[in-house]
Amino acid sequence: MPKIQNFSENLEQSFNRLGNKIDEKMASPEVPGRSEREVVKESVRAIAESAPITSPPTPPAPPAAQDQSFLPAYLSSDAAPEEVKRAVEQLVAFTFKTDIETAVVAAKRYPPFVEDAFHDALVDKLMPELKKRGYLK
């Protein structure tokens, strides 16, 4: 059985809320035909919308050497603006230092393209862990 990674208590609570939301959405009659990825992305947005409304925090700069393998394909090319890649990396790193809700709220400070790219990258980064935890097949 794959090893489940232990995260901070806040992130663990976010994983549990996200897992519950995924279970809820998977049980919904409109799910057939939608990919697990789409369900996870909708679930991330749903738990962020239910988070208390606060002023979005500004995430700290990410460490210098980042693993960019989780970036969406449309950001992986050399043509993608570096500032967009950095912002997405920064938001993903911020997620793992805080929690999913706080990072999704922080992403609202950015233009819609960055926010959507962050959601895509976050889903790609979270899916393996969600599978290990049994929320996805």
Secondary structure, DSSP 8 states (H G I E B T S, - for coil): --------HHHHHHHHHHHHHHHHHHTSTT-TTS-HHHHHHHHHHHHHHTS------------SS---TTS-HHHHSTTS-HHHHHHHHHHHHHHHHS-HHHHHHHHTTS-HHHHHHHHHHHHHHHHHHHHHTTS--
